[in-house]
Amino acid sequence: MLDVRTLDLNFYLVVTFVLLVVKIFAFVNALTHSNEEYEAAGKLTKIAWSLILGLGVVVQLLLAGPLGLLNIVFTIAAFVYLADVRPAIAGLRRR
């Protein structure tokens, strides 16, 4: 029989895992582009994005949960990278 606590814990674990995967994907993607592509797109440097996204992965692994203030900040950074920086860099490759 399922109770509310089990469902709540399972939901929390799924959210934690999904956000960790998003952060890892953003970090790995940031490493695959050259610094020149970041500069051409008018974004922060590769080193800056790699540090921000890498710290986000480390913080989530160490603090083991998506709801801390630092985790929320780094999750937002990962989504900003995926929604703004990644498409700008990909647009340069298509031209």
PyMOL commands that set and color helices and strands:
alter all, ss='L'
color gray80, all
select helices_A, chain A and resi 4-31+35-41+46-63+69-94
alter helices_A, ss='H'
color red, helices_A
deselect
rebuild
show_as cartoon
